[in-house]
Amino acid sequence: MRIAVVWNSDHSQVLNWLGQPCPEKYGAKAVQNVVEGLRAGGHEVVSLEGDVALLENLRNFFGMDGVSWPAAECMVFNMVYGIQGECRYTHIPAMLEMAGVPYTGSSPLGHALALDKIVTKVLIDSAGLPTPRWMVASRPGQKPEGLRFPLMVKPRHESTSFGLRLVRDRAELDEAVENIVTQFEQDALVEEFIEGREVCVGLLGNDPVETLPLVELCFVDRDLHAFTWEDKMHKRNDEPQRRCPADVPEDLAKRLREISVGTFRACHCKDYSRVDIRIDATGEPYILEINSMASLGERASYVMAAAQAGYSFSSLACQIVDVAHQRYVGGRSVSAAARRADRGRAFCQQSTESVASQPQPSESSRLREEFAA
């Protein structure tokens, strides 16, 4: 299969600067590991920038001409965090859907829901899944009605723990909210801090969803029992150690796996994700969030869990491609998929001609029914 690994190394190729710049991107080493892993799996691979030139570069690499069905032979391995805007994870998937290019990972819908921490909370609550009590703060001075200190404050649309802060009183809360509103130009999510253990649950696949071995973040004697931006960027000497598999009783481990898959479903994620969960002193779990594009860096929890499950890095990268490919082709043969694409083009051509000929409604209905078959 021809696979384009798409990421952001250069943020300059845009038409205009508009909205919040993206503060995160994959490291070159992580991207190269994916490229080499896919090549080791027998794929033809190139890495491309996720910017305004992407579609033309994909057309050239894949040899797409708008005639052949590409899902059986072409794929984008999406590693794009985006360049700017509050829904930046969605930009490349949306471009690829418009252009008809298959890709790995969640759709624009899944990324948008998971990247919006407030919407994620609403979906988790609606699904009856456990999560810390929370509120939205759009300005300093709002009372944390019904919430008990200490509280965790974080930006609504950021990841990688940007802006994360633990606060212990109203003064610290107002300061943290003010910082998020001014620096990140967005609302703050304020939630009760659950003192206890933190476990990451990696998910792989769609139907069924495979749960990878649990990974625990071990804070030991640290002053702050939370995983911060400094930890993720390896800027603290007391960075939490990871234990995999986590030492968790099987009944609790089963519960953690179940609520993780429930979160994956509720947030409409696809292919692979990671769910972060806190466990209090009584053994009760609380979902913090879902990462719709779990990090594939060498030291990442997701990669560690996959290795414990028996995946080499190459086989993990290839499995992500395989589960995405299965979504597009499913149980259909390649020729059946091609026939469906042919019907789609016939419908589009007929729709164009109908501007002049104005066919009867029954003919349009017949074409739409055939296209949806």
C-alpha positions in Angstrom: 0.0 0.0 0.0 1.1 3.6 -0.6 1.1 5.5 2.7 1.7 9.2 3.2 2.7 10.0 6.8 1.4 13.6 7.2 2.6 15.9 10.0 3.6 19.5 10.7 7.2 20.5 10.8 6.8 23.9 9.2 3.9 26.2 10.1 4.6 28.8 7.4 2.6 27.4 4.5 -0.8 29.0 5.2 -2.7 31.7 3.3 -3.2 33.8 6.4 -2.6 33.8 10.2 -6.0 33.6 11.9 -6.9 32.2 15.3 -4.9 30.6 18.1 -1.6 29.1 16.9 -1.1 25.4 17.6 1.5 25.0 20.4 2.2 21.3 19.8 3.7 19.1 17.0 5.2 15.7 16.7 8.9 15.4 16.9 10.8 14.4 13.8 12.1 11.2 15.4 8.6 10.0 16.2 7.5 10.6 12.6 10.6 8.9 11.2 9.9 5.9 13.4 6.4 5.6 11.9 7.8 5.9 8.4 10.4 3.2 9.0 7.9 1.0 10.8 5.5 1.1 7.9 8.3 0.5 5.4 9.4 -2.5 7.4 5.8 -3.8 7.0 6.2 -3.7 3.3 4.5 -0.4 2.5 5.7 2.4 0.2 5.9 5.4 2.4 6.6 9.2 2.1 6.2 11.9 4.7 4.4 15.1 3.8 3.5 18.4 5.3 -0.1 18.9 6.5 -0.6 22.4 5.0 -2.3 24.1 2.0 -0.1 22.1 -0.5 -1.1 18.7 0.9 -3.8 17.7 -1.6 -1.7 18.3 -4.6 1.2 16.4 -3.1 -1.1 13.5 -2.3 -2.4 13.5 -5.9 1.1 13.2 -7.2 2.2 10.5 -4.8 -0.9 8.4 -5.0 -1.4 9.0 -8.7 -5.0 9.8 -8.1 -7.1 10.7 -11.1 -10.6 10.7 -9.8 -11.3 7.3 -11.4 -9.8 4.6 -9.3 -11.0 3.7 -5.8 -8.1 4.5 -3.6 -9.0 2.8 -0.3 -7.5 -0.5 -1.2 -4.1 0.9 -2.1 -3.6 4.4 -0.6 -3.8 5.7 2.9 -2.8 8.8 4.9 -1.2 8.1 8.3 -2.4 11.2 10.1 0.0 12.7 12.6 -1.2 16.3 12.2 -1.9 18.4 15.3 -2.8 21.3 13.0 -1.4 24.8 12.5 -4.0 27.2 14.0 -7.6 27.5 15.2 -9.6 26.0 18.0 -10.5 22.8 16.1 -7.1 22.3 14.5 -7.1 18.5 14.8 -10.0 18.4 12.4 -8.5 20.3 9.5 -6.5 17.6 7.7 -9.2 14.9 8.2 -11.8 17.3 6.8 -9.6 18.1 3.8 -9.0 14.4 3.2 -12.7 13.5 3.5 -13.6 16.3 1.0 -10.9 15.0 -1.4 -11.9 11.3 -1.0 -8.6 10.2 0.6 -8.6 7.4 3.3 -6.8 8.2 6.5 -6.0 6.8 10.0 -7.6 8.0 13.2 -10.7 9.8 14.2 -12.9 11.8 11.8 -13.3 15.6 12.1 -16.3 14.9 14.4 -14.3 12.6 16.8 -11.4 15.0 17.0 -13.6 18.0 17.5 -15.5 16.3 20.4 -12.4 15.0 22.1 -10.4 18.2 21.8 -13.2 20.2 23.4 -12.9 19.3 27.0 -16.3 20.7 27.9 -18.2 18.8 25.2 -16.3 15.7 26.2 -17.5 16.1 29.8 -21.1 16.5 28.6 -20.8 13.3 26.5 -19.3 11.4 29.4 -21.9 12.6 31.8 -24.7 11.8 29.3 -23.3 8.2 28.8 -23.5 7.6 32.6 -19.7 7.4 32.8 -17.8 8.6 36.0 -15.9 11.9 35.8 -14.9 14.5 38.3 -17.5 17.3 39.1 -16.8 20.3 36.9 -17.8 23.8 35.7 -17.0 26.2 32.9 -15.2 29.4 33.8 -15.2 32.2 31.1 -13.9 34.9 33.4 -12.2 35.2 36.9 -14.6 35.7 39.8 -17.0 32.9 39.1 -17.9 30.9 42.2 -17.1 27.2 42.0 -20.6 26.2 43.0 -20.8 22.7 44.3 -17.1 22.0 43.8 -14.5 21.3 46.5 -10.9 22.4 46.5 -8.4 21.5 45.4 -9.4 22.1 41.7 -7.7 21.4 38.4 -7.9 24.2 35.9 -7.1 23.7 32.2 -7.9 25.4 28.8 -11.0 24.1 27.0 -9.3 23.4 23.7 -5.7 22.5 24.5 -3.9 19.2 24.9 -0.5 18.1 26.2 -1.4 19.7 29.6 -0.9 23.2 28.3 -2.1 25.7 30.9 -2.8 23.0 33.5 -2.8 24.2 37.1 -3.8 22.8 40.4 -5.4 25.5 42.7 -6.3 25.4 46.4 -8.3 28.5 47.0 -10.4 31.2 45.3 -7.4 33.5 44.7 -5.5 30.8 42.9 -8.6 29.8 40.9 -9.2 33.4 39.7 -5.5 33.7 38.7 -5.5 30.4 36.8 -8.8 31.3 34.9 -7.5 34.8 34.1 -4.3 33.2 32.6 -6.3 30.8 30.4 -8.8 33.4 29.2 -6.0 35.9 28.3 -3.2 33.6 27.1 -5.2 30.9 25.4 -8.2 33.1 24.5 -10.7 30.4 25.5 -12.8 29.2 28.4 -11.4 27.2 31.3 -12.5 23.8 32.5 -12.5 23.7 36.2 -12.9 20.2 37.9 -12.4 18.6 41.2 -8.9 17.2 41.6 -9.1 13.5 42.4 -6.2 12.6 44.7 -5.0 9.1 44.0 -3.6 6.9 41.2 -3.6 7.8 37.5 -4.0 5.1 34.8 -3.9 5.3 31.0 -5.9 2.9 28.8 -4.9 2.5 25.2 -7.5 1.5 22.7 -6.9 0.0 19.2 -9.5 -0.9 16.6 -13.1 -0.2 16.0 -15.3 -3.3 16.1 -14.2 -4.8 18.3 -12.0 -2.3 20.2 -8.8 -3.9 21.7 -7.8 -2.5 25.1 -4.1 -2.5 25.6 -2.5 -3.3 29.0 -3.0 -0.6 31.6 -0.2 1.9 32.2 0.1 3.6 35.6 1.8 7.0 36.2 3.7 6.6 39.4 4.1 10.0 41.2 5.8 8.5 44.4 6.8 11.4 46.6 6.3 14.3 44.2 4.6 17.4 45.5 2.2 17.4 42.6 0.5 14.2 41.7 -0.5 15.1 38.2 1.1 14.7 34.8 2.1 18.2 33.6 3.4 19.8 30.4 6.9 19.9 31.9 6.7 16.1 32.4 5.5 15.5 28.8 8.3 17.6 27.5 10.8 15.8 29.9 11.7 19.1 31.6 11.4 17.8 35.2 13.9 15.7 37.1 11.1 13.9 39.0 9.1 13.0 36.0 6.6 10.2 36.9 7.7 6.7 36.1 5.4 4.4 34.1 4.4 1.0 35.2 3.0 -1.5 32.6 1.0 -3.5 33.3 -0.4 -1.5 36.1 -0.8 -3.3 39.4 -4.6 -3.1 39.5 -7.1 -5.8 40.7 -8.8 -7.6 37.8 -12.3 -6.4 38.8 -11.1 -2.8 38.7 -9.1 -3.4 35.6 -12.2 -4.7 33.9 -14.1 -1.6 34.9 -11.4 0.7 33.6 -11.4 -1.1 30.3 -15.2 -0.9 30.0 -15.5 2.8 30.8 -12.6 3.6 28.4 -14.4 1.8 25.5 -17.6 3.7 26.6 -15.7 7.0 26.4 -14.3 6.0 23.0 -17.8 5.3 21.7 -19.4 8.4 23.3 -16.8 10.7 21.7 -17.1 9.0 18.3 -13.3 8.3 18.1 -11.9 5.8 15.6 -8.9 3.5 15.2 -6.8 4.3 18.2 -7.0 6.6 21.3 -5.9 6.8 24.9 -8.2 7.4 27.9 -6.8 9.0 31.1 -8.4 8.0 34.4 -7.9 8.9 38.1 -8.6 6.3 40.8 -9.5 7.7 44.3 -8.6 6.1 47.7 -11.7 4.0 47.7 -11.0 2.5 44.2 -13.5 4.6 42.4 -12.5 5.6 38.8 -13.0 9.0 37.3 -12.4 9.7 33.6 -10.3 12.8 32.9 -10.3 12.9 29.1 -9.7 11.0 25.9 -6.8 11.8 23.6 -8.1 11.1 20.1 -4.6 11.0 18.6 -2.6 9.1 21.3 1.1 10.0 21.1 3.3 7.5 19.2 6.5 8.9 20.6 9.1 6.4 21.8 8.5 7.0 25.5 4.7 7.4 25.2 2.3 5.4 27.4 0.4 4.1 24.3 3.6 2.7 22.7 4.6 1.1 26.1 1.2 -0.5 26.4 1.3 -1.8 22.8 4.8 -3.3 23.4 3.4 -5.1 26.5 0.6 -6.5 24.4 3.2 -7.9 22.0 3.3 -5.3 19.3 6.7 -4.2 17.8 6.6 -0.6 16.8 6.4 -1.6 13.2 3.5 -4.0 13.8 1.7 -1.3 15.8 2.0 1.3 13.0 0.8 -1.3 10.5 -2.1 -2.4 12.7 -3.3 1.2 12.9 -3.3 1.2 9.1 -5.1 -2.1 9.0 -7.9 -1.1 11.3 -8.4 2.1 9.3 -8.4 0.2 6.0 -11.0 -2.2 7.4 -13.3 0.8 8.2 -13.1 2.0 4.5 -13.4 -1.4 2.7 -15.1 -3.4 5.4 -16.4 -6.7 4.3 -16.6 -5.5 0.7 -14.2 -6.7 -1.9 -12.1 -4.1 -3.6 -14.1 -4.5 -6.8 -17.3 -3.9 -4.9 -15.8 -0.7 -3.4 -14.8 0.4 -6.9 -18.4 -0.2 -8.2 -19.8 2.0 -5.4 -17.3 4.7 -6.3 -18.3 4.4 -10.0 -22.0 4.8 -9.0 -21.0 7.9 -7.0 -19.3 9.5 -10.1 -22.3 8.6 -12.3 -24.6 10.3 -9.8 -22.4 13.4 -9.7 -22.2 13.5 -13.5 -26.0 13.0 -13.8 -26.5 15.8 -11.2 -24.4 18.2 -13.3 -26.4 17.4 -16.4 -29.6 17.8 -14.6 -29.1 21.5 -14.3 -29.9 21.8 -18.0 -32.2 18.8 -18.5 -34.2 19.1 -15.2 -35.0 15.3 -14.8 -38.2 14.2 -13.1 -38.0 13.8 -9.3 -38.4 10.0 -9.6 -35.1 9.8 -11.6 -33.2 11.8 -9.0 -34.6 9.6 -6.3 -33.6 6.4 -8.2 -30.0 7.7 -8.6 -29.7 8.6 -4.9 -31.0 5.2 -3.9 -28.6 3.5 -6.2 -25.7 5.6 -4.9 -26.6 4.8 -1.2 -26.8 1.0 -1.9 
